[in-house]
């Protein structure tokens, strides 16, 4: 039945007249936004702010048909450009991984479907009565959104594609914490506690009353239904082990996700081996820096020594926030030393909400392209007394400048690119760039003592450890306990919640180091081939000016830059 449906769709595509390719890109992008209203919100498009993505079985089938038909249409353009090459790759890996992601990764502690509600409303504008009515509409639509997602999870159970107990427990803890918040304290109603002056007082009172009524009757009712389903039905069907290979076709699914997340054809075995090599290399460099400080013990002992140094300790969440804000302001004036083009940097540093901080890693949100809202460096300030200062410089470089917020803001302002390119995302490029950005600290006013340089290496080692642990779990069947032991030995400064993240999101953790290694290799190639003609600002421009790229496309783009620069 599905094959016949797809054949009819393909025939319909080939019967249509072919629009100019620029119109094809525009129409394709607009349809992607219509299908994903939350995505539209994050991109500064607010026509769909009153609704959620349709997760019904029929809508998911239409989504698959859309990507299939667009791939078929692309084949009809004789001289496809770089954008077409990127779309072909992106749509194909989307199709290959669609069922895995829909069934498996709707349940996840970082941005599972329960947290998407909070993340989307956090990005919605709240400046006019219409904006507030959109927030109310989305809140009122939560019950239908939950019903659709629970139906999807029942399909996942039928296909034996579920998360393990490790993940389910964390998600259920988050849901319980969200349920415990009343209307006066929920982040969902934050906008209703801070109305702009242009909204008259009677309207403010009306909107606030409607928000509380909606929250208390519709949202809480839906969330209780979600909690009941997750703690009973879903929990009874958790997959038997943490490894993805414990579900039917798990090894094949992991290979698909590796392709999706790394944009490479490398095998899990090759990535695992590369990770072990990188851990060994980086630890040798870390040992040298420890020796610079006069320390003569092992790396593990040096780690304990750092934890005991009073000057490396935080005492409060506010102290952590101030410390990281200061680092960002040290970096920003130095950016012209490394970059020819610098985007508007509208962002702040804030803590991750208390109900999510224990299981949510530090992360970044870039501002929408219309700057209708700020970007955010969302800092994990959980148990600040157990966190250290020496790794925070690399963290700010990674998440804020010149990492995620810088790179994504720059991509979104590239006027020569169609929108579908400005907002294209793949984890290997974006996370690879952010990890590479950590290596630029010495040129950006940071890493002035051996401890912060040690912190930069510890951060890089952490990403190398991910190559070993993620493949260990999902390819080699490591238990959580085995992963934790390796983590403790080679990334002791990091929270063990990271291991649970890799269990819930197979292959995503591979993208950081694989992307960074590719960018680093290309820089070495450019330095060697260009010699005195090498300009780091031109190299960074070559890497960034085309927006996010699959790694093989990035290699082609930088190769052209090297050839062009050599011939000047």
SENU-219552 format. One record per residue (C-alpha): x, y, z; residue in three letters. Coordinates in Angstrom, 1 decimal, always signed. Layout:
BEGIN
REC     c1     c2     c3 type
REC      X      Y      Z  ALA
...
REM end
This chain:
BEGIN
REC     c1     c2     c3 type
REC   +0.0   +0.0   +0.0  UNK
REC   +2.8   +2.4   +1.0  UNK
REC   +4.7   +1.6   -2.2  UNK
REC   +1.7   +2.3   -4.4  UNK
REC   +1.1   +5.6   -2.6  UNK
REC   +4.6   +6.7   -3.1  UNK
REC   +4.5   +5.7   -6.8  UNK
REC   +1.4   +7.8   -7.3  UNK
REC   +3.2  +10.7   -5.5  UNK
REC   +6.2  +10.4   -7.8  UNK
REC   +4.0  +10.3  -10.9  UNK
REC   +2.2  +13.5   -9.7  UNK
REC   +5.6  +15.2   -9.2  UNK
REC   +6.8  +14.4  -12.7  UNK
REC   +3.5  +15.6  -14.2  UNK
REC   +3.9  +19.1  -12.7  UNK
REC   +5.7  +21.9  -14.6  UNK
REC   +9.1  +22.6  -13.1  UNK
REC   +9.4  +26.0  -11.3  UNK
REC  +12.7  +27.9  -11.3  UNK
REC  +15.1  +26.3   -8.8  UNK
REC  +15.0  +29.5   -6.6  UNK
REC  +11.3  +29.1   -6.3  UNK
REC  +11.7  +25.4   -5.6  UNK
REC  +13.9  +26.3   -2.6  UNK
REC  +11.5  +28.9   -1.3  UNK
REC   +8.4  +26.7   -1.6  UNK
REC  +10.3  +23.7   +0.0  UNK
REC  +11.4  +25.8   +2.9  UNK
REC   +7.9  +27.3   +3.4  UNK
REC   +6.3  +23.9   +3.5  UNK
REC   +8.9  +22.7   +6.1  UNK
REC   +7.9  +25.6   +8.3  UNK
REC   +4.2  +24.8   +7.9  UNK
REC   +4.9  +21.2   +8.9  UNK
REC   +6.9  +22.2  +11.9  UNK
REC   +5.4  +25.2  +13.7  UNK
REC   +7.8  +25.1  +16.6  UNK
REC  +10.7  +25.2  +14.2  UNK
REC   +9.1  +28.3  +12.5  UNK
REC   +9.0  +30.0  +15.9  UNK
REC  +12.7  +29.5  +16.6  UNK
REC  +13.4  +31.0  +13.2  UNK
REC  +11.5  +34.1  +13.8  UNK
REC   +8.5  +33.1  +11.7  UNK
REC   +5.4  +33.6  +13.8  UNK
REC   +2.5  +32.8  +11.4  UNK
REC   +2.1  +29.3  +13.1  UNK
REC   +2.7  +30.3  +16.8  UNK
REC   -0.9  +29.2  +17.7  UNK
REC   -0.3  +25.5  +17.0  UNK
REC   +1.9  +22.5  +17.4  UNK
REC   +3.3  +20.1  +14.9  UNK
REC   +0.8  +17.5  +13.8  UNK
REC   +2.1  +14.1  +15.0  UNK
REC   -0.8  +12.0  +13.8  UNK
REC   -0.1   +9.0  +11.6  UNK
REC   -1.6  +10.7   +8.6  UNK
REC   +0.5  +13.8   +9.0  UNK
REC   +3.7  +11.8   +9.4  UNK
REC   +2.9  +10.0   +6.2  UNK
REC   +2.4  +13.3   +4.4  UNK
REC   +5.7  +14.4   +5.8  UNK
REC   +7.5  +11.4   +4.3  UNK
REC   +5.7  +11.9   +1.0  UNK
REC   +6.9  +15.5   +1.0  UNK
REC  +10.6  +14.7   +1.4  UNK
REC  +10.2  +11.8   -1.1  UNK
REC   +8.6  +14.1   -3.7  UNK
REC  +11.1  +16.9   -3.2  UNK
REC  +14.0  +14.5   -3.8  UNK
REC  +12.3  +13.4   -7.0  UNK
REC  +11.8  +17.0   -8.2  UNK
REC  +15.5  +17.8   -7.6  UNK
REC  +16.4  +15.1  -10.1  UNK
REC  +14.7  +17.1  -12.8  UNK
REC  +17.0  +20.1  -12.5  UNK
REC  +19.9  +19.7  -14.9  UNK
REC  +22.6  +21.8  -13.3  UNK
REC  +22.0  +21.5   -9.6  UNK
REC  +24.0  +23.9   -7.4  UNK
REC  +25.5  +23.6   -3.9  UNK
REC  +22.2  +24.1   -2.3  UNK
REC  +20.7  +21.2   -4.2  UNK
REC  +23.6  +18.9   -3.1  UNK
REC  +23.0  +19.8   +0.5  UNK
REC  +19.2  +19.3   +0.2  UNK
REC  +19.7  +15.9   -1.4  UNK
REC  +21.9  +14.8   +1.5  UNK
REC  +19.7  +16.2   +4.2  UNK
REC  +16.4  +14.9   +2.9  UNK
REC  +17.8  +11.4   +2.3  UNK
REC  +19.2  +11.1   +5.8  UNK
REC  +15.9  +12.5   +7.1  UNK
REC  +14.0   +9.8   +5.3  UNK
REC  +16.4   +7.1   +6.4  UNK
REC  +16.2   +8.0  +10.0  UNK
REC  +12.6   +9.2  +10.2  UNK
REC  +11.0   +6.2  +11.8  UNK
REC  +13.9   +5.8  +14.3  UNK
REC  +13.7   +9.4  +15.4  UNK
REC   +9.9   +9.5  +15.5  UNK
REC   +9.5   +6.4  +17.6  UNK
REC  +12.7   +6.4  +19.7  UNK
REC  +13.7   +9.9  +20.3  UNK
REC  +10.4  +11.6  +21.1  UNK
REC  +11.3  +10.4  +24.6  UNK
REC  +14.5  +12.2  +25.7  UNK
REC  +15.5  +14.2  +28.7  UNK
REC  +17.1  +17.2  +26.8  UNK
REC  +14.5  +18.0  +24.1  UNK
REC  +12.0  +15.2  +24.2  UNK
REC   +8.4  +16.1  +23.3  UNK
REC   +7.5  +17.1  +26.9  UNK
REC  +10.3  +19.7  +27.0  UNK
REC   +9.5  +20.9  +23.5  UNK
REC   +6.4  +22.6  +24.9  UNK
REC   +8.6  +24.6  +27.3  UNK
REC  +11.3  +25.3  +24.7  UNK
REC   +8.9  +26.6  +22.1  UNK
REC   +6.9  +28.9  +24.4  UNK
REC  +10.2  +30.3  +25.8  UNK
REC  +11.0  +31.4  +22.2  UNK
REC   +7.6  +33.0  +21.5  UNK
REC   +7.3  +36.8  +21.3  UNK
REC   +5.2  +38.6  +24.0  UNK
REC   +4.8  +42.2  +22.9  UNK
REC   +1.2  +42.5  +21.7  UNK
REC   -2.2  +41.1  +22.7  UNK
REC   -2.0  +38.9  +19.5  UNK
REC   +1.3  +37.4  +20.8  UNK
REC   -0.3  +36.5  +24.1  UNK
REC   -3.3  +35.0  +22.4  UNK
REC   -0.9  +32.8  +20.4  UNK
REC   +0.6  +31.6  +23.7  UNK
REC   -2.8  +30.8  +25.0  UNK
REC   -3.7  +29.0  +21.8  UNK
REC   -0.7  +26.8  +22.1  UNK
REC   -1.4  +26.0  +25.8  UNK
REC   -5.0  +25.1  +24.9  UNK
REC   -3.7  +22.8  +22.2  UNK
REC   -1.4  +20.9  +24.6  UNK
REC   -4.1  +18.2  +25.3  UNK
REC   -4.3  +17.3  +21.6  UNK
REC   -0.5  +17.5  +21.2  UNK
REC   -0.1  +15.0  +24.1  UNK
REC   -2.8  +12.7  +22.7  UNK
REC   -1.0  +12.5  +19.4  UNK
REC   +2.4  +11.9  +21.0  UNK
REC   +1.0   +9.1  +23.2  UNK
REC   -0.6   +7.5  +20.2  UNK
REC   +2.8   +7.7  +18.5  UNK
REC   +4.5   +6.1  +21.5  UNK
REC   +2.0   +3.3  +21.4  UNK
REC   +3.1   +2.7  +17.8  UNK
REC   +6.7   +2.7  +19.0  UNK
REC   +5.9   +0.1  +21.6  UNK
REC   +4.3   -2.1  +19.0  UNK
REC   +7.5   -1.8  +16.9  UNK
REC   +9.6   -2.5  +20.1  UNK
REC  +11.4   +0.8  +19.6  UNK
REC  +11.5   +2.3  +23.1  UNK
REC  +14.0   +3.9  +25.4  UNK
REC  +15.5   +2.0  +28.4  UNK
REC  +14.8   +2.4  +32.1  UNK
REC  +17.8   +4.8  +32.4  UNK
REC  +16.1   +7.3  +30.2  UNK
REC  +12.5   +6.8  +31.2  UNK
REC  +13.3   +7.4  +34.9  UNK
REC  +14.9  +10.7  +34.1  UNK
REC  +12.1  +11.8  +31.8  UNK
REC   +9.5  +10.9  +34.5  UNK
REC  +11.4  +12.9  +37.1  UNK
REC  +11.2  +15.9  +34.8  UNK
REC   +7.5  +15.5  +34.2  UNK
REC   +6.8  +15.1  +37.9  UNK
REC   +8.8  +18.3  +38.6  UNK
REC   +6.9  +20.2  +35.9  UNK
REC   +3.6  +18.9  +37.4  UNK
REC   +4.6  +20.2  +40.8  UNK
REC   +4.7  +23.8  +39.6  UNK
REC   +1.6  +25.9  +40.0  UNK
REC   +0.5  +28.6  +37.6  UNK
REC   +2.3  +31.3  +39.6  UNK
REC   +5.7  +29.6  +39.1  UNK
REC   +5.6  +27.7  +35.8  UNK
REC   +7.9  +28.9  +33.1  UNK
REC   +5.1  +28.5  +30.7  UNK
REC   +3.3  +31.5  +32.1  UNK
REC   +6.4  +33.7  +32.5  UNK
REC   +5.2  +36.2  +29.9  UNK
REC   +2.0  +36.7  +31.8  UNK
REC   +3.9  +37.9  +34.9  UNK
REC   +5.7  +40.6  +32.9  UNK
REC   +3.3  +42.4  +30.5  UNK
REC   +4.6  +45.2  +28.3  UNK
REC   +3.3  +48.7  +29.1  UNK
REC   +1.5  +49.0  +25.7  UNK
REC   -1.1  +46.4  +26.8  UNK
REC   -3.9  +48.1  +28.9  UNK
REC   -4.5  +46.9  +32.4  UNK
REC   -7.9  +45.4  +31.7  UNK
REC   -6.4  +43.3  +28.9  UNK
REC   -3.6  +42.2  +31.1  UNK
REC   -6.0  +41.0  +33.8  UNK
REC   -8.1  +39.2  +31.1  UNK
REC   -5.1  +37.5  +29.6  UNK
REC   -3.6  +36.5  +33.0  UNK
REC   -6.9  +35.0  +34.1  UNK
REC   -7.2  +33.1  +30.9  UNK
REC   -3.6  +31.8  +31.2  UNK
REC   -4.2  +30.5  +34.7  UNK
REC   -7.5  +28.9  +33.8  UNK
REC   -5.9  +27.2  +30.8  UNK
REC   -2.9  +26.1  +32.8  UNK
REC   -4.9  +24.7  +35.7  UNK
REC   -7.6  +22.9  +33.6  UNK
REC   -6.1  +22.0  +30.3  UNK
REC   -2.3  +21.9  +30.7  UNK
REC   -2.2  +20.1  +34.1  UNK
REC   -4.8  +17.6  +33.0  UNK
REC   -2.8  +16.7  +29.9  UNK
REC   +0.4  +16.5  +31.9  UNK
REC   -1.2  +14.2  +34.4  UNK
REC   -2.3  +12.0  +31.5  UNK
REC   +1.2  +12.1  +30.2  UNK
REC   +2.6  +11.1  +33.6  UNK
REC   +0.2   +8.2  +33.9  UNK
REC   +1.0   +6.9  +30.5  UNK
REC   +4.8   +7.2  +31.0  UNK
REC   +4.9   +5.6  +34.4  UNK
REC   +2.6   +2.7  +33.5  UNK
REC   +2.2   +1.8  +29.8  UNK
REC   +5.5   +3.1  +28.5  UNK
REC   +7.5   +2.0  +31.5  UNK
REC   +6.2   -1.6  +31.1  UNK
REC   +7.7   -1.7  +27.6  UNK
REC  +11.2   -0.2  +28.1  UNK
REC  +13.8   -1.8  +25.9  UNK
REC  +15.7   -4.5  +27.8  UNK
REC  +19.1   -2.8  +27.8  UNK
REC  +20.7   +0.6  +27.4  UNK
REC  +22.3   -0.4  +24.1  UNK
REC  +20.4   +0.4  +20.9  UNK
REC  +21.3   -3.0  +19.7  UNK
REC  +18.8   -4.5  +22.1  UNK
REC  +15.9   -3.4  +19.8  UNK
REC  +15.1   -5.2  +16.5  UNK
REC  +17.5   -3.9  +13.8  UNK
REC  +19.3   -1.9  +16.4  UNK
REC  +22.8   -2.2  +14.8  UNK
REC  +21.4   -1.0  +11.4  UNK
REC  +19.5   +1.8  +13.1  UNK
REC  +22.8   +2.9  +14.8  UNK
REC  +24.6   +3.0  +11.5  UNK
REC  +21.8   +5.2  +10.0  UNK
REC  +22.1   +7.6  +13.0  UNK
REC  +25.9   +7.7  +12.6  UNK
REC  +25.4   +8.9   +9.0  UNK
REC  +22.7  +11.4  +10.1  UNK
REC  +24.8  +12.8  +13.0  UNK
REC  +28.3  +12.8  +11.5  UNK
REC  +27.5  +13.3   +7.8  UNK
REC  +30.1  +10.6   +7.1  UNK
REC  +30.1   +7.0   +6.1  UNK
REC  +32.5   +5.9   +8.8  UNK
REC  +31.7   +2.7  +10.7  UNK
REC  +31.1   +2.6  +14.5  UNK
REC  +34.3   +0.5  +14.8  UNK
REC  +36.4   +3.1  +13.0  UNK
REC  +35.0   +5.9  +15.2  UNK
REC  +35.6   +3.9  +18.4  UNK
REC  +39.2   +3.4  +17.4  UNK
REC  +39.7   +7.1  +16.5  UNK
REC  +38.3   +8.0  +19.9  UNK
REC  +40.7   +5.8  +21.8  UNK
REC  +43.6   +7.3  +19.8  UNK
REC  +42.4  +10.9  +20.5  UNK
REC  +42.0  +10.2  +24.2  UNK
REC  +45.6   +8.9  +24.4  UNK
REC  +47.0  +11.8  +22.5  UNK
REC  +45.1  +14.5  +24.5  UNK
REC  +46.0  +12.9  +27.8  UNK
REC  +49.7  +13.1  +26.9  UNK
REC  +49.3  +16.8  +26.3  UNK
REC  +47.4  +17.2  +29.6  UNK
REC  +50.2  +15.5  +31.5  UNK
REC  +52.7  +18.0  +30.1  UNK
REC  +50.6  +20.9  +31.3  UNK
REC  +50.2  +19.4  +34.8  UNK
REC  +54.0  +19.1  +34.9  UNK
REC  +54.2  +22.8  +34.1  UNK
REC  +52.5  +23.6  +37.3  UNK
REC  +55.1  +21.6  +39.2  UNK
REC  +52.7  +18.7  +39.8  UNK
REC  +54.4  +15.2  +39.6  UNK
REC  +51.5  +12.8  +40.1  UNK
REC  +49.1  +11.2  +37.7  UNK
REC  +46.3  +12.9  +35.7  UNK
REC  +43.7  +11.5  +38.1  UNK
REC  +45.7  +12.9  +41.1  UNK
REC  +46.0  +16.3  +39.3  UNK
REC  +42.3  +16.3  +38.8  UNK
REC  +41.7  +15.8  +42.5  UNK
REC  +44.3  +18.5  +43.2  UNK
REC  +42.4  +21.0  +41.1  UNK
REC  +39.1  +20.1  +42.8  UNK
REC  +40.7  +21.0  +46.1  UNK
REC  +42.1  +24.4  +45.0  UNK
REC  +39.8  +27.1  +46.6  UNK
REC  +40.5  +29.4  +43.7  UNK
REC  +39.0  +26.9  +41.3  UNK
REC  +35.7  +26.6  +43.2  UNK
REC  +32.3  +28.3  +42.8  UNK
REC  +30.1  +29.1  +45.8  UNK
REC  +26.8  +30.0  +44.1  UNK
REC  +24.9  +30.0  +40.9  UNK
REC  +25.2  +33.8  +40.6  UNK
REC  +29.0  +33.5  +40.8  UNK
REC  +29.0  +31.0  +38.0  UNK
REC  +26.8  +33.3  +35.8  UNK
REC  +28.9  +36.4  +36.5  UNK
REC  +32.1  +34.5  +35.8  UNK
REC  +30.9  +33.2  +32.4  UNK
REC  +29.5  +36.6  +31.4  UNK
REC  +32.8  +38.2  +32.1  UNK
REC  +34.6  +35.6  +29.9  UNK
REC  +32.2  +36.4  +27.0  UNK
REC  +33.1  +40.1  +27.3  UNK
REC  +36.8  +39.4  +27.2  UNK
REC  +36.4  +37.5  +23.9  UNK
REC  +34.2  +39.8  +22.0  UNK
REC  +36.6  +42.7  +21.4  UNK
REC  +39.2  +40.2  +20.1  UNK
REC  +37.0  +38.7  +17.4  UNK
REC  +38.3  +40.8  +14.6  UNK
REC  +41.7  +39.2  +15.0  UNK
REC  +40.2  +35.9  +13.8  UNK
REC  +37.2  +36.8  +11.7  UNK
REC  +36.5  +39.1   +8.8  UNK
REC  +32.8  +39.0   +9.3  UNK
REC  +31.2  +39.3  +12.7  UNK
REC  +27.4  +39.0  +13.2  UNK
REC  +25.3  +41.0  +15.6  UNK
REC  +25.7  +39.3  +19.0  UNK
REC  +22.5  +39.6  +20.9  UNK
REC  +22.6  +37.0  +23.7  UNK
REC  +22.6  +36.6  +27.4  UNK
REC  +23.8  +34.0  +30.0  UNK
REC  +21.1  +32.4  +32.2  UNK
REC  +20.7  +29.3  +34.3  UNK
REC  +18.9  +26.2  +33.1  UNK
REC  +15.5  +26.0  +34.9  UNK
REC  +15.7  +24.1  +38.2  UNK
REC  +13.4  +21.3  +37.1  UNK
REC  +15.6  +20.4  +34.2  UNK
REC  +19.1  +21.3  +35.3  UNK
REC  +20.2  +18.0  +36.8  UNK
REC  +19.8  +16.1  +33.5  UNK
REC  +20.3  +18.9  +31.0  UNK
REC  +23.7  +19.9  +29.7  UNK
REC  +24.8  +23.5  +29.1  UNK
REC  +23.5  +24.6  +25.7  UNK
REC  +23.0  +27.6  +23.4  UNK
REC  +20.0  +29.2  +21.6  UNK
REC  +20.8  +31.6  +18.9  UNK
REC  +18.6  +34.7  +18.5  UNK
REC  +15.9  +34.5  +15.7  UNK
REC  +17.1  +36.3  +12.5  UNK
REC  +14.7  +39.2  +13.1  UNK
REC  +16.2  +39.6  +16.6  UNK
REC  +12.7  +39.7  +18.1  UNK
REC  +14.2  +37.8  +21.0  UNK
REC  +17.7  +37.4  +22.4  UNK
REC  +19.9  +34.3  +22.1  UNK
REC  +20.8  +32.5  +25.3  UNK
REC  +23.8  +30.7  +26.6  UNK
REC  +21.9  +28.3  +29.0  UNK
REC  +24.4  +27.5  +31.7  UNK
REC  +24.0  +24.4  +33.9  UNK
REC  +24.5  +25.8  +37.4  UNK
REC  +23.4  +22.6  +39.1  UNK
REC  +25.3  +22.1  +42.4  UNK
REC  +27.8  +25.0  +41.8  UNK
REC  +30.0  +24.0  +44.7  UNK
REC  +30.8  +20.8  +42.7  UNK
REC  +31.8  +22.7  +39.5  UNK
REC  +35.2  +24.2  +38.7  UNK
REC  +36.4  +27.4  +37.0  UNK
REC  +39.2  +26.0  +34.8  UNK
REC  +36.9  +24.6  +32.1  UNK
REC  +34.6  +27.6  +31.8  UNK
REC  +36.6  +29.5  +29.3  UNK
REC  +36.4  +26.7  +26.8  UNK
REC  +32.7  +26.3  +27.6  UNK
REC  +31.9  +30.0  +26.7  UNK
REC  +34.0  +29.7  +23.5  UNK
REC  +32.0  +26.6  +22.5  UNK
REC  +28.4  +27.7  +23.4  UNK
REC  +28.6  +31.5  +22.8  UNK
REC  +31.4  +33.2  +20.9  UNK
REC  +32.8  +32.2  +18.5  UNK
REC  +31.0  +28.9  +18.9  UNK
REC  +27.3  +28.3  +18.5  UNK
REC  +25.7  +31.7  +18.9  UNK
REC  +28.3  +33.3  +16.7  UNK
REC  +28.3  +30.7  +14.0  UNK
REC  +24.5  +30.3  +13.7  UNK
REC  +23.9  +34.1  +13.8  UNK
REC  +26.4  +34.5  +11.0  UNK
REC  +24.8  +31.8   +8.9  UNK
REC  +21.4  +33.4   +9.3  UNK
REC  +22.6  +36.7   +8.0  UNK
REC  +24.2  +35.4   +4.8  UNK
REC  +22.0  +37.3   +2.3  UNK
REC  +23.4  +35.4   -0.7  UNK
REC  +22.0  +32.1   +0.6  UNK
REC  +18.3  +31.0   +0.2  UNK
REC  +16.5  +30.6   +3.5  UNK
REC  +16.6  +26.8   +3.3  UNK
REC  +20.4  +27.1   +3.5  UNK
REC  +20.6  +29.8   +6.1  UNK
REC  +18.7  +27.6   +8.5  UNK
REC  +20.0  +24.2   +7.5  UNK
REC  +21.3  +22.3  +10.5  UNK
REC  +23.6  +19.3  +10.9  UNK
REC  +25.2  +18.3  +14.2  UNK
REC  +28.7  +17.5  +12.7  UNK
REC  +29.3  +21.0  +11.4  UNK
REC  +27.7  +23.0  +14.1  UNK
REC  +29.2  +21.0  +17.0  UNK
REC  +32.4  +20.4  +15.2  UNK
REC  +32.8  +24.2  +14.7  UNK
REC  +32.0  +24.9  +18.3  UNK
REC  +34.6  +22.4  +19.5  UNK
REC  +37.1  +23.8  +17.1  UNK
REC  +36.3  +27.3  +18.4  UNK
REC  +37.6  +26.2  +21.8  UNK
REC  +41.1  +26.0  +20.3  UNK
REC  +41.0  +29.7  +19.5  UNK
REC  +41.0  +30.9  +23.1  UNK
REC  +44.7  +32.0  +23.2  UNK
REC  +44.1  +34.3  +20.2  UNK
REC  +40.9  +35.7  +21.9  UNK
REC  +42.3  +36.9  +25.2  UNK
REC  +41.9  +33.6  +27.2  UNK
REC  +44.0  +30.6  +28.3  UNK
REC  +46.5  +32.8  +30.1  UNK
REC  +47.4  +30.2  +32.8  UNK
REC  +48.1  +26.5  +32.6  UNK
REC  +44.9  +25.7  +34.4  UNK
REC  +42.6  +27.1  +31.7  UNK
REC  +44.8  +25.5  +29.0  UNK
REC  +44.4  +22.2  +30.9  UNK
REC  +40.6  +22.9  +30.9  UNK
REC  +40.6  +23.3  +27.1  UNK
REC  +42.3  +20.0  +26.7  UNK
REC  +40.0  +18.4  +29.3  UNK
REC  +37.0  +19.7  +27.2  UNK
REC  +38.5  +18.2  +24.0  UNK
REC  +39.3  +14.9  +25.7  UNK
REC  +35.7  +14.8  +26.9  UNK
REC  +34.5  +14.9  +23.3  UNK
REC  +37.0  +12.2  +22.4  UNK
REC  +35.7  +10.1  +25.3  UNK
REC  +32.2  +10.4  +23.7  UNK
REC  +33.4   +8.6  +20.6  UNK
REC  +34.5   +5.7  +22.7  UNK
REC  +31.5   +5.6  +25.1  UNK
REC  +28.7   +6.2  +22.5  UNK
REC  +30.0   +3.5  +20.2  UNK
REC  +30.8   +1.3  +23.2  UNK
REC  +27.2   +1.4  +24.4  UNK
REC  +25.4   +1.1  +21.1  UNK
REC  +27.8   -0.9  +18.9  UNK
REC  +29.6   -3.1  +21.4  UNK
REC  +26.8   -3.4  +24.0  UNK
REC  +28.5   -1.8  +26.9  UNK
REC  +26.3   -1.6  +30.0  UNK
REC  +25.8   +1.8  +31.7  UNK
REC  +28.2   +0.7  +34.4  UNK
REC  +30.9   +0.0  +31.9  UNK
REC  +30.4   +3.4  +30.3  UNK
REC  +30.5   +5.1  +33.6  UNK
REC  +33.8   +3.4  +34.5  UNK
REC  +35.4   +4.6  +31.3  UNK
REC  +33.9   +8.1  +31.9  UNK
REC  +35.2   +8.3  +35.4  UNK
REC  +38.7   +7.3  +34.2  UNK
REC  +38.9   +9.7  +31.3  UNK
REC  +36.4  +12.5  +31.9  UNK
REC  +36.1  +12.7  +35.7  UNK
REC  +35.3  +16.4  +35.6  UNK
REC  +32.0  +15.8  +33.8  UNK
REC  +28.6  +14.9  +35.1  UNK
REC  +27.6  +11.2  +34.8  UNK
REC  +24.3  +12.5  +33.5  UNK
REC  +26.2  +12.7  +30.2  UNK
REC  +26.2   +8.9  +29.9  UNK
REC  +22.5   +8.9  +30.2  UNK
REC  +22.3  +11.5  +27.4  UNK
REC  +24.3   +9.2  +25.1  UNK
REC  +21.9   +6.3  +25.9  UNK
REC  +18.9   +8.5  +25.0  UNK
REC  +20.3  +10.0  +21.8  UNK
REC  +22.5   +7.5  +20.0  UNK
REC  +25.3   +8.9  +17.7  UNK
REC  +24.7  +12.6  +18.5  UNK
REC  +27.7  +12.7  +20.8  UNK
REC  +29.9  +11.5  +17.9  UNK
REC  +29.3  +14.7  +15.9  UNK
REC  +31.5  +17.0  +18.0  UNK
REC  +34.9  +15.4  +17.5  UNK
REC  +34.3  +14.2  +14.0  UNK
REC  +33.4  +17.7  +12.9  UNK
REC  +36.3  +19.3  +14.8  UNK
REC  +38.8  +16.8  +13.3  UNK
REC  +37.6  +17.6   +9.8  UNK
REC  +38.0  +21.4  +10.4  UNK
REC  +41.3  +21.0  +12.0  UNK
REC  +42.5  +18.8   +9.1  UNK
REC  +41.4  +21.4   +6.6  UNK
REC  +43.2  +24.2   +8.5  UNK
REC  +46.4  +22.2   +8.5  UNK
REC  +46.0  +21.5   +4.8  UNK
REC  +45.5  +25.3   +4.2  UNK
REC  +48.5  +26.3   +6.3  UNK
REC  +50.8  +23.8   +4.6  UNK
REC  +49.7  +24.6   +1.0  UNK
REC  +49.4  +28.4   +1.4  UNK
REC  +52.4  +29.0   +3.6  UNK
REC  +52.8  +32.8   +4.0  UNK
REC  +49.6  +33.4   +2.0  UNK
REC  +47.6  +31.8   +4.8  UNK
REC  +45.3  +34.2   +6.6  UNK
REC  +43.3  +32.7   +9.4  UNK
REC  +40.5  +35.2   +8.9  UNK
REC  +40.1  +34.1   +5.3  UNK
REC  +40.2  +30.4   +6.4  UNK
REC  +37.4  +31.0   +8.9  UNK
REC  +35.4  +32.9   +6.3  UNK
REC  +35.7  +30.0   +3.9  UNK
REC  +34.5  +27.6   +6.6  UNK
REC  +31.6  +29.8   +7.7  UNK
REC  +30.3  +31.9   +4.8  UNK
REC  +28.3  +29.1   +3.1  UNK
REC  +26.4  +28.3   +6.4  UNK
REC  +26.2  +24.8   +7.8  UNK
REC  +27.5  +22.1   +5.5  UNK
REC  +27.8  +18.3   +5.5  UNK
REC  +31.5  +17.5   +6.1  UNK
REC  +32.2  +16.2   +2.6  UNK
REC  +30.7  +19.4   +1.1  UNK
REC  +32.8  +21.5   +3.6  UNK
REC  +35.9  +19.7   +2.3  UNK
REC  +35.1  +20.7   -1.3  UNK
REC  +34.4  +24.3   -0.4  UNK
REC  +37.6  +24.7   +1.6  UNK
REC  +39.6  +23.0   -1.2  UNK
REC  +38.3  +25.6   -3.7  UNK
REC  +39.3  +28.4   -1.2  UNK
REC  +42.9  +26.9   -1.0  UNK
REC  +43.2  +26.6   -4.7  UNK
REC  +41.9  +30.2   -5.3  UNK
REC  +44.2  +31.6   -2.6  UNK
REC  +47.2  +29.8   -3.9  UNK
REC  +46.7  +31.3   -7.4  UNK
REC  +46.4  +35.0   -6.2  UNK
REM end
